[in-house]
Amino acid sequence: MSKATDTKVQILDSALGLARSIGYEALSIGELAKKVGMSKSGLFAHFKSKEALQLMILDHAAFTFTQKVIRPALKKKRGIIRLKAIIDHWVDWSVKENRGSCPLVTAAIEFDDRPGEVQEKIKTHLSSLHHTIARACEIAVEEKELAEDTDPDLMAQEIFSYILSYHLYVKTMCDAKAGKRFRTSLEQLIERNLA
């Protein structure tokens, strides 16, 4: 990795941390420059605009998500074990890591009613994530662990809804029992669809 690429990755790591804690709109090039010890003009040379910065943070979030959530899960046995690993790694990355929020959830909420390039990028990454979870469900059907009539898209959407709910109850409502209810809901979802 070149020094310029390494610098950009370090900047994006810091930007992602800020986006997780304060959101994308509140993140300014000036604040990020202060955090990484660069001048505004030096940082601006990397990103050109706030929207370009937001787009790069989203791509970096998706890349980081793949590295920390999807890749480790793919090492697990095909089927329900792999599906549960994706969920477990997502929860760890989304709620526990860096004391911030899931940057994909944060972005989805911030830009849900604001059409434009950033919203399109969020849709692309979330659609990819939905497809990954649905494919994990399909594989569990292929492995004869989930019933043949399991709807992978419905199951993926339900998993998404449980994770979003868990995020809300843990991060916003500080509900200590949210984790237990989250796990119970997931187990019931899987049990309903067992082969």
Buried (B, 14 or more C-beta within 10 A) or exposed (E): EEEEEEBBEEBBBBBBBBBBBBBBBEBBBEBBBEBBEBEBEEBBEBBEEBBBBBBBBBBBBBBBBBEBBBEBBBEBEBBBEBBBBBBBBBBEBBBEBEEBBBBBBBBBBBBEEEEEEBBEBBEEBBEEBBEBBBEBBBBBBEBEBBEEEBEBEEBBBBBBEBBBBBBBBBBEEEBEEBBEBBBEBBEEBBEEBEE
